[in-house]
Amino acid sequence: MIQPYLKNASLSSRSPDVCLEEAIGLAQAIDLDIIHAETTPNNKPKPSTFFGQGTVERIKDHISSQEVKITVVIVDCALSPVQQRNLERAWKKKVIDRTGLILEIFGERARTAEGRLQVELAQLTYQRSRLVRSWTHLERQRGGAGFMGGPGETQIETDRRLIDQRITRLKRELEDVKRTRSLHRQARARVPYSIIALVGYTNAGKSTLFNRLTKSDVTAKDQLFATLDPTMRKLQLPSGRTIILSDTVGFISDLPHELVNAFHATLEEVRAADIIVHVRDCADPDTESQKRDVLNVLQKIGIKESFEQSMIEAMNKIDLLTDEELNILFNKAGRADNAVVLLSAITGEGSDDFLKAIDKQLSKSMQFLELTIKPEDGASLSWLYEHGEVVERTDTEQAIEVKVRLDNTNAARFAQRQSNH
């Protein structure tokens, strides 16, 4: 495992050791045994091999001197197809870059039909640019027909054509998925419940929090990318209001753009959410860098910066902090512009505060209405209790006076309902 880094990198960028540790975690997520891991300074990437000749030779000698047989070398950065091929030739080993490694994990973890479609699309898009190195049969060429004995269509051209056809078909199937999801969202809008999406860096504890709140058993492991397929469950808030909580795929620094593009259908659930909850691992020393990476991905999928104002930050894993660290975090949370909640998904501490924060944030976007309902119109009264938050009610013989909070959608629906009566 090789972690290249720039000697003159800015202080705001991550430390090479932290990046190396994360890369090792990614490799272990698909059960690879790391024989050796190192950080390597690399001031100016070479177009042909990425590393300088001295580094390439040093690593080659190191590989050949190992007693255990090494089968793959992972370089934790983006390599061009040419760099990847040349390193494979120099080291006589399979070489995988960061994008290839993340795609391997996604390929192994995707469970739903939609997830598999998205991963296959990402893999093929990536593979198409690397036909030079990805396929074992590429050196074969078919002979031409007729007397001329021309070269005919090379195997690489055939593969590229087949991949292009498959990519086109996958995109069509994912468009159908998008349409189906859109119909589901429209159906939910008619119910409707507010959607709260959990987002965050991979392994921040989203699924553990999701399971605690919804009494579900979504896969939750201390492992990078344990969750790939989105899950939704109904949940009742302290106010009695029902919401839908959505658990989503974790983000990571330098998320391959093939994956961002392929996972647009899944990530649209985040775009359709009423509130985004950013679950953060506050015990991770790299939590601020992780926050920047998550916000970058959200911007890539079209979440506007203005959305950050209504975002809730769930500072998870407080059970791993010392009292002093907890006090510092508590003071920072008090000064934050947006809602910040300190919690532990493992112990449950702070869960009630978290649900209250969602309630409070939803109330901010609601209209406060004073309505007069006829005593015989029990259906409208029942509808208000089901879809809104009845704050005050006064019953007389002539009418029922109700003060209620409704979100914009339900306020419009209630107005429409009354005009139809």
Secondary structure, DSSP 8 states (H G I E B T S, - for coil): -EEEE-TT--TTS--HHHHHHHHHHHHHTTT---S--EEEE-SS-BTTTBS-HHHHHHHHHHHHH-SS---EEEESS---HHHHHHHHHHHTSEEEEHHHHHHHHHHHH--SHHHHHHHHHHHHHHHHTTHHHH-TTTT-B---SSSS----SBHHHHHHHHHHHHHHHHHHHHHHHHHHHHHHHHHHHHTT-EEEEEEEBTTSSHHHHHHHHHT------SSTT---S-EEEEEE-TTS-EEEEEE---B-TT--HHHHHHTHHHHHHHHT-SEEEEEEETTSTTHHHHHHHHHHHHHHTT--GGGGGG-EEEEE-GGGS-HHHHHHHHHHHHH-SSEEEE--TTT-TTHHHHHHHHHHHHHHTEEEEEEEE-TT-HHHHHHHHHHSEEEEEEE-SS-EEEEEEEEHHHHHHHHHHHHH-
